[in-house]
Amino acid sequence: MKKIILPVRYGIAISGCLIAYFLLLALFDLHTKPAFSLFNALITGFGIYEAIKHYKHEQGKNFNYTSGFSTGIIAGFVATLIFTIFFLAYATEINKSFLDQLLEVFKGDYNVHVGLVSFVVAIMGFATTVILTFTFMQLFKNSKNIH
């Protein structure tokens, strides 16, 4: 149980930052512009990096690749799940015209519902988490090279 507390804490913090960024964009009516979602990867990346760094500092010589990787994955997945739930609530309860504004670029007669958009948000978050965790573990793994 103690191993999972740290990444869950970081996941909650990451999701809080993602939600705050989204609401800040909504304040300036920029939340419907997909280009601004690239900054989400930076927020998530910074949180995952800090989670793995903190875990490695706690473990010291006992740190291994598997435990560091699982720390990053759990932190990112928790953040993605919380943000996706927020996104779904925002699109269905807070701003009901948000989905129409977001999908304005599709001029055709596409039948896109909030469930599909939320699914895409979740998949993007999970994919970002896996890629960033693999990337950061290259920095944090213990090297077996001879000096």
C-alpha positions in Angstrom: 0.0 0.0 0.0 2.8 2.4 0.8 4.3 1.9 -2.7 1.2 3.2 -4.4 0.6 6.3 -2.2 3.4 8.4 -3.9 2.3 7.9 -7.5 -1.4 8.4 -6.6 -0.5 11.7 -4.8 1.4 12.8 -7.9 -1.4 11.7 -10.2 -3.9 13.8 -8.2 -1.5 16.8 -8.4 -1.0 16.3 -12.2 -4.7 16.1 -12.8 -5.3 19.3 -10.7 -2.8 21.1 -12.9 -4.4 19.8 -16.0 -7.8 20.9 -14.9 -6.6 24.3 -13.8 -4.9 24.7 -17.2 -8.1 23.7 -19.0 -10.2 26.1 -17.0 -7.7 28.9 -17.6 -8.0 28.2 -21.3 -11.8 28.2 -20.9 -11.6 31.6 -19.2 -10.1 33.1 -22.4 -12.2 30.9 -24.7 -9.2 29.0 -26.0 -10.2 25.5 -24.7 -11.7 24.6 -28.1 -8.4 25.0 -29.9 -6.6 21.6 -30.0 -3.1 23.2 -30.4 -3.2 24.2 -26.7 -3.6 20.6 -25.6 0.1 20.1 -26.5 0.9 21.8 -23.2 -0.9 19.0 -21.4 2.0 16.7 -22.3 4.4 19.1 -20.7 2.3 19.2 -17.5 2.0 15.4 -17.4 5.6 14.9 -18.3 6.8 17.2 -15.5 4.6 15.4 -13.0 5.7 12.0 -14.1 9.4 13.1 -14.0 9.0 14.5 -10.5 7.2 11.3 -9.3 9.9 9.0 -10.6 12.7 11.3 -9.2 11.0 11.4 -5.8 10.6 7.6 -5.8 14.2 7.1 -6.8 15.4 9.5 -4.1 13.3 7.5 -1.5 14.5 4.1 -2.6 18.2 5.0 -3.0 20.2 1.9 -4.0 17.0 -0.3 -3.9 15.6 1.6 -6.9 15.0 -0.6 -10.0 13.6 -0.1 -13.4 10.3 -1.9 -12.7 9.3 0.0 -9.7 10.3 3.3 -11.2 8.3 2.5 -14.4 5.2 1.5 -12.4 5.5 4.7 -10.4 5.3 6.8 -13.6 2.5 4.7 -15.1 0.4 4.9 -12.0 0.9 8.6 -11.6 0.0 9.2 -15.3 -3.0 6.9 -15.4 -4.5 8.4 -12.2 -4.1 11.8 -13.7 -5.6 10.7 -17.0 -8.6 9.1 -15.3 -9.4 12.1 -13.1 -9.0 14.5 -16.0 -11.1 12.4 -18.3 -13.9 12.3 -15.7 -13.6 16.1 -15.3 -13.7 16.5 -19.1 -16.8 14.4 -19.4 -18.5 16.3 -16.6 -17.5 19.6 -18.2 -18.8 18.6 -21.6 -22.1 17.3 -20.4 -22.9 19.4 -17.3 -20.9 22.6 -17.1 -20.7 23.8 -20.8 -23.2 21.8 -22.9 -22.2 23.7 -26.1 -18.5 22.8 -25.6 -18.6 19.7 -27.8 -20.3 21.5 -30.7 -17.6 24.3 -30.5 -14.8 21.7 -30.2 -16.0 19.7 -33.2 -16.7 22.8 -35.4 -13.8 21.8 -37.7 -15.8 18.8 -38.9 -18.1 20.3 -41.3 -19.5 17.0 -42.5 -22.4 15.0 -41.0 -20.3 13.1 -38.5 -22.1 11.5 -35.6 -19.6 12.2 -32.8 -20.8 12.0 -29.2 -19.2 13.0 -25.9 -18.4 9.4 -25.1 -16.2 9.1 -28.2 -14.4 12.4 -27.5 -13.9 11.4 -23.8 -12.5 8.0 -25.0 -10.0 9.9 -27.3 -9.0 12.1 -24.4 -8.3 9.1 -22.2 -6.4 7.2 -24.9 -4.2 10.3 -25.6 -3.5 10.6 -21.9 -2.6 6.9 -21.5 -0.4 7.0 -24.6 1.4 10.1 -23.4 1.9 8.5 -20.0 3.5 5.4 -21.4 5.8 7.2 -23.8 6.9 9.7 -21.2 7.5 7.1 -18.6 9.7 5.0 -21.0 11.6 8.2 -21.9 12.2 9.3 -18.3 13.2 5.8 -17.1 16.1 6.1 -19.6 17.3 8.9 -17.4 16.7 7.3 -14.0 17.6 3.6 -14.6 20.7 2.3 -12.9 23.4 1.8 -15.4 25.2 -1.6 -15.6 28.1 -0.1 -17.6 31.6 -0.6 -16.2 33.5 2.7 -15.4 
